[in-house]
Amino acid sequence: MPEALATVVIPTVGRWSRLALLLKTLIPQLDDSSELVIVVDRDVAVPPGLRSALQDVPHRFLMRTPPHGRSHARNAGIEAAGSATVLLLDEDMLVAPGWLKAHMAAQARAPGLVRGEIRELPPLAAFDDLDTWGGRDESDAVRRRGKRILSMALEDFEGCWARFAVASGLQKLADETRDEASVTWVGFAGANLGAPQRLLLERPFDERAGINWGLEDLTLALRTLRDTGTLTVAEGARALHLTHPQRGWKEQQRANVLLLEVLAPPLRAPALALIEEAGAAPQLQVWRAEVARHGGLFDA
């Protein structure tokens, strides 16, 4: 097999039903010029059905136990990549037809850190209970809840994007500040990124947050912007996030928006507007102290 032109890295904690759906949208886009690296960040066995689904796709599994977190898993996959270009996805995404080509076209135009667009698909919040490769199957109601929209997402991605997808607070902020050079890093999420492997080896994801989200993707973008002066959006590289419940999610999102306000003063008004209803403004001083603790990483 010739050297791969692109390596797609996907960290997973063993949510096989979600990964199965991602692969339904991704595998048709892969060929001999691409490879797949799946980093398993849990002490779990890879289902035989998954290995079978990938039998015609150049791929590798990296097993990481005990779990070290998403940043560690991504960095491990980046180091193992057998190509000069690395594309990053999370296991709970669906990608548009042409996602891979859109990312590669963006790299051809301007090699560097490139993001695709992400939207949320909240109606599928409970679909982890669907039975895929031995996953849970708790009720017919769960199946009915997601089946119609999921079918649309898999068969008519753009139609589903237009009809059901919604933007999160960060995604709205990214859209509103897209043309402001100093804050273009806001929209960058490790769930849909592309970059030369060299860039990501020089600026690895910050692993200090462990298994939590510590803004490691946003700070990667911020560091890259300050080092290179360039961040890019890959037009057409769309991905839907299969929204799921997460303990402490609302508090984490409020805290993240507050931290954004600290990282980029131009975001003060929109950031505070996003959290005004939650009444989280008093936490701002706490996050200023947290920023100071990280030293010069966030300095203007």
N, C-alpha and C positions, 0 to 999 in steps of 0.2 A: 504493500500500500504506500503511495506517495506520502510525503510529509503533509500533515493536515494544514489547511489554511486557517481554520478557526477551531478553537476548543470551547465547548459550552460546558460551564461548571455549574453544577446544581448541588447545594448542600441539602441534606434531608435529615430529619429526626425520625424517619420511619412512618410518615403519614402516607402510606402506600396508595390509598385511594386518591389522594390529591395528586401525587406524582404520576399516577396512571393517566389522569386526565391531561396533565401537562404534556406527557409524552404523546398522547393522541394528536396534539396540535404541533408538536416539535418534530417528531420522527420523520414525517413526510418531507421536511425541509433539509434533512441531513443526507449526506452522500459520502463518497470516499474522500472528499476534500475537507471533511469535518470530523471531529471526534467529540465524544461525550464523556465527561468525568463526573461521576456521582459520588459525593463525599457523604458517607453515612456517619453522622455524629451521635450515635447511640449504640448501645450494646444489643443490637437486634439482627436477626437473620434476614438476608435479602430473599424475598419470595421467589420461588421457581418461576412463577408467571411473569415476573418482571424480567428475569434473565432471558426467558423465552421471547418476550416482546422485543428485546434488544439484540437478538441473535444476528440480525443483518446490519447492525449499526456498529461502527467502530466505537468501543466504549471501555471504560475501566471503572471499577469500584474502589474507593479508598475508605477503609474502615478506621474510625477514630473512636476509641473508648478509653476511659470514660468520656462523656461529652465535654467538649471545651467551648462550645458556642459557635454561632454562625460565622463570626469573623475568622476564627481559627480554621473552620472548615473551608471557607472561601480561600484563605491564604494557602492552605494545603493543596486545594485544587489548582490554584494559579501556578504554584511551584511545579506541579506534576504535568502541566499542560505541555502538549507536544507541538504547539504551533506558536506563531508570533502574535496572534490575535486571540484574546480571551473574551468570551461573552458570558455574563453572569445572569442567572435566573434563580428565583426561589421555587421551592417545590409546589407552592400553592398558587401558581400562575397558569393562565392560558395565553398562548401567543397567537398573534394574527398570522394568516398566510403571508409569506414574504418577510416575516420578522428577521430571519437570518440574513437575507439579501439586503434588507434595509440597513442593518447594522454594518454589514461589510461595505456597502456603498458609502456610508458615512465615514468609515475608516479610510477608504480609498481617497475620499475628498480631503479629509483633514485628520490624520492619525492623532489620537489622543483619547481623553476620557469622554465618552459619549453616552448619553442616556436615551432610553426610549420612553414613550408615554405610558403611564399606568393609570388605570381607573379601578374602582371597587365594584364588586358584584355581590352586594349584600343579600339578595334573595337566596343565596346558596350557603348561608352561614352554618347550616347544620348538615351539609351533605357528606361530611366525614363518616356519617353513619351508613352511607351506601355501601353495599357489599362489593368490593373490588379486590381481587387477589386475597380473599380471606378476611377482609375488613368487617367491621360490625354491620349488622342489619337489624336495627332495633324496632322499626315500625314501618308499616306501609305509608303512614302519614309523612314520614321523612322523605320517602321516595317520591311521593306525589308533589311535595313542596319544591323539589329541585329539578325534577325530570324534564319538564317542558323548557325551562330557561336554560338548563344545561345543554339540552339538545340543540337549542338555538345557538348557544355560544360555540358549540363544536361544529355546527353545520353552516352558520351564517354569522361569523365573528363580527363583521362590521355592523350588521343589523342589530345584534345584541349590544354592541358598544353604544350605538345611537339610542337604543330604546331603554336599556336597563342600567347601564354603567353610570356611576356617580363619582364625583371627585371628592377626595378627602380634603381636610383643611390644608394639609401641606401641598397637595396637588393643586388646589385652587391658588394658593400662594405662589406656587411655581409658575402657573399660567399668567398670573397678574404681573410677575416680575421677570418674565421671560426675556424681555429686551433690555433689561438693566444689567449691564456687564458685571457690576460688582456683586450682584446677588444671584447670578445664574446657577450657582451651586445648590440652591434651595431644592430644586426638583430632582436631585440625584438620589436614587435608591438602588441599593445593591441587588434588588429583585429584577432589574432590567438595565444592565450596564454593559458597555463594551470598551475595551482599551487594548493597546499593545501590551503584551505580557511584560515587557521591560518596564513600562511605567508602573504596573501594579507590583512588580517585585521591588522597585525602588520606593514605592509608597504603599506598603501593605495596609490592610484594614487593621485598625486599632483593636486589639484583643482584650483590653482591660475590662470591658463590660461583661466578659464571660458569656453566660447563656442569655443575658438580657440584651436589649437593644440600647446601645450607648451613643447613638448618632454617628456610628462609625462610617456609614456611607456618606453622610453629609460632610463630615470633617475630611474624608478623603477628597471629596470634590473641592472643598475649600482650600485644602493644601495644594491640590493640583492647579487650581486657578491662580493661586499666589506664586507658584513655581513656574508655570508655563504661560499664564495669561489667557488660556483658551479652554473653554468647555463647549460641547456641541450637543445638539439634539438630533437624533436619528429619525427623520421623518418616515412614518410608516411602521416603525418598530414598536407596535402597540402590544400591550399585555394587560389582561384582566386579572385582578387579584381576587381570589375566591375568599372573600371576607370570612373571618371566623372569630368566635368569642375568645377573649384573652384576658386573664386575670390582671386587673390593674391597668387595663388599656387606656381608659379615659384619663386617669391621672398621669400616665406616661405621656400621652399626647399633649396634655396641657403643659406639662413640664418641658416637653420638646419645643413647643411653640415659644415658651418663655425663653428658652435657651437660644432660639433663633433670633429673638429680639436683641439678645446680648451680643451674638456673633456678628450681626449686621445691623447697625443703627437705622439704616433706611427702612428696615422692616418693622420698626417700632409700632407704627399706627396699625398696619394690617395684622400684625401678630397679636397685639392686644385686643383688636376687634374680634379676632377668632375665639379668644378665651374669655371675653367679657362676661358672657352668660354663666360660665362655670365659676366665676368669682375667684380665679386663681392668681390674680395680680399680686396678692401679698407674698406669693412664693418667689417673686422676682429677686429679692435680695438673697434668698437661699441659693438661687442659681448663679447669681453673680459670684458668690463665694465658691461655688463649684467650678466655675470657669477659671477663677484665680488659682484654684488647686491644680488645674491641668497645666499651669505655667503658660509658656508662650505660644501654645498651639493655636489659640484663638485670638492672639493679639492683632489689633488692626494694623 
